[in-house]
Amino acid sequence: MIPVAEFKQFTEQQPAFKVLKPWWDVLAEYLTVAMLMIGVFGCTLQVTQDKIICLPSHELQENFSEAPCQQLLPRGVSEQMGGLREVSGLKNNLDLQQYSFINQLCYETALHWYAKYFPYLVVIHTLIFMVCTSFWFKFPGTSSKIEHFISILGKCFDSPWTTRALSEVSGENQKGPTTGRATATVEASAGPGKANEGEKEKVLVEPEKVVTEPPAVTLLDKKEGEQAKALFEKVKKFRVHVEEGDILYTMYIRQTVLKVCKFFAILVYNLVYVEKISFLVACRVETSEVTGYASFCCNHTKAHLFSKLAFCYISFVCVYGITCLYTLYWLFHRPLKEYSFRPVREETGMGDIPDVKNDFAFMLHLIDQYDSLYSKRFAVFLSEVSESRLKQLNLNHEWTPEKLRQKLQRNARGRLELALCMLPGLPDTVFELSEVEALRLEAICDITFPPGLSQLVHLQELSLLHSPARLPFSLQIFLRDRLKVIRVKCEELREVPLWVFGLRGLEELHLEGLFPPELARAATLESLRELKQLKVLSLRSNASKVPASVTDVAGHLQRLSLHNDGARLLALNSLKKLAALRELELVACGLERIPHAIFSLGALQELDLKDNHLRSIEEILSFQHCRKLVTLKLWHNQIAYVPEHVRKLRGLEQLYLSHNKLETLPTQLGLCSGLRLLDMSHNGLRSLPPELGLLQSLQHLAVSYNALEALPEELFFCRKLRTLLLGYNHLSQLSPQVGALRALSRLELKGNRLEALPEELGNCVGLKRVGLLVEDTLYEGLPAEVREKMEEE
């Protein structure tokens, strides 16, 4: 016997592939096994037993036909033997070799091919059926996708996160309806009419409390969380790869069509030729010279069995063909290249599970024929909501409250700040730190503040740097009067959350982002009317004009900062309406002259025009209308000279002119008697006017990084000087008059051509070694007593 196991290689598949085999494929597989057993059984009989047995016919050759053979068929045997008492056979005078020769010859010439090769045909056809059924599991273009899918499907099915996610959703779905039932029971019980209504309410409502408890869910450890995270990435990549084509769907249709065609061909020729299997066969061969006979009557020994096997085989083929026809109906009757997770979305509450198409959809349809639970559990890893929950869980495990408290520190404003950067989400444990006063979030994507935000009762400052955030309405009410400072940095200003402009208790608003090219000229910003207490507004963008909405806070805005990153600011007329403005910064706005709108700001105290293209400041005379102006910053420009009418700015206290192209200073600068700080560093000054000695209020003078060769003696009349920065000039000596500056605490002399320091430095009682910036060799040249005095605590 030939064992059936020898043919196993034709249908051998990985055990996991069974999930892609619907019931009709399973039935077809059993039918092919049965048909294969018929073929193998027939082949075994064909090989091990005699095929045909022939006897010579004594009829005349010219009269020979099948009649003699037909006469041998069983009919009235009793009649033939009725009058005979002894029967004897005919003598043929043939030996064993002659009989064997005749048997073989008649088998090849007289027996019909269908009767001869029936078992072999059954085996061949069955093997073709087997190959057609499993071909897509072996074909390189499809097997790799199937193996990958089965691998991911098994991991998704067994992942602890799947159970966790579905259990959470199940708990939420149970909680909602049961709460409603409890409420309905209370309302029904509260109706008028019966005295025992209170008792009924207690009996009916109390058990509902037990039902509404959320199911216990096993916590994931770190390793399981990382594995689930990797699964999400694999599913995303696999989906993109498989949805691109439909080779699996096409291959399955082709092999099914081939099986149907094969079925019809087998059915037709078997029904036609099955009658050719006969028990008696007439054989006429020219063997008279060898055997002495030319006509033989042969017996096909296995004809009776083969005919029965043929009818069984045809029956199996018919059932097999019906399953193939049903498969075709299923393939073309339903849109198998589209798969909807609508039932899963409704059941789990994960409304963001996307529908899929092409090969991905086809495999999921096959999975549903096996067990729809696979698709349900697999869908968990297609949901972004589920993925965000997993990330949140991993974050909460990684960032414990104790670890977060270690990151708390005081910021520049003295508030206790928690800064988090480049995290995949916002840990829920953040909201357990009720002492936090400032929260800084940078490069954290898709933040949705949970209800736990209301636990941060001391929160006053919030920074969202490239961290888009959504805020539920209930939390907007919580922050509306509580939040004082907010900073938002994003790629485009239209990405700024709208809820920011509804924080009516806000005092400082800092926005950074670009206007789209088509909106840069209009520079439209959301209305600021709700910000009734806004005092500071900072905008870093590429606007062509001051946003019109700035005037919404004109009555109480005290500080306005516009940083344009070099983009030219053209329209500034709306500044005139900011009557309460005290500080104005127009940084990198491409200004070539001082805007006239500034001179209308009567309350202005500080003006910063840093990093513009100012060449001339002749308009400085108009600053006398800004009677409260005390700080003027014109640094980092291209100013070549200071006009003489700078003397009109008698109330000016701080003047910054560093990083310009000044070579001389007007003598009238000494008439600005209120100056306390004068910064002229990083210019090309060769000398200082003696009139600087008139600045009796001067406390800070910076003239480092110039080309000064000497200092006027009158400079040392400024007795209140505390900081004198003279580094990196061409000074060859320092006047002994420096000893008159008794309030001096910081003196920079590095980078000059000094050969020695005057010992009168010892008279500067406030000057210590840490405040004297000079080369070590020059310092060592001072008298020992002077150095000891400077090194005293």
Secondary structure, 3 states (H helix, E strand, C coil): CCCHHHHHHHCCCCHHHHHHCCHHHHHHHHHHHHHHHHHHHHHHHHHHCCCEEEEECCCCHHHCCCHHHHHCCCCCHHHHCCCCCCCCCCCCCCCHHHHHHHHHHHHHHCCCHHHHHHHHHHHHHHHHHHHHHHHHHHCHHHHHHHHHHHHHHHHHHHCHHHHHHHHHHHHHHHHHHHHHHHHHHHHHHCCCCCCCHHHHHHHHHHHHHHHCCCCCCCCCCHHHHHHHHHHHHHHHHHHHHHCCCCHHHHHHHHHHHHHHHHHHHHHHHHHHHHHHCCCEEEEECCCHHHHCCCEEEEEECCHHHHHHHHHHHHHHHHHHHHHHHHHHHHHHHCCCCEECCHHHHHHHCCCCCCCEEHHHHHHHHHHHHHCHHHHHHHHHHHCHHHHHHHHHHHHHHHCCHHHHHCCCEECCCCCEEEEEECCCCCCHHHHHCCCCCEEEEECCCCEECCHHHHHCCCCCEEEEECCCEECCHHHHHHHHCCCCEEEEEEEEHHHCCHHHHHCCCCCEEEEEEECCCCCCCCCCCCCCCCCCCCCEEEEECCCCECCHHHHHHCCCCCEEEEECCCCCCCECHHHHHCCCCCEEEEECCCCCCCCHHHHHCCCCCEEECCCCCCCCCHHHHHHHHCCCCCEEECCCCCCCCCCHHHHHCCCCCEEECCCCCCCCCCHHHHHCCCCCEEECCCCCCCCCCHHHHHCCCCCEEECCCCCCCCCCHHHHHCCCCCEEECCCCCCCCCCHHHHHCCCCCEEECCCCCCCCCCHHHHHCCCCCHHHEECCHHHHHCCCHHHHHHHHCC
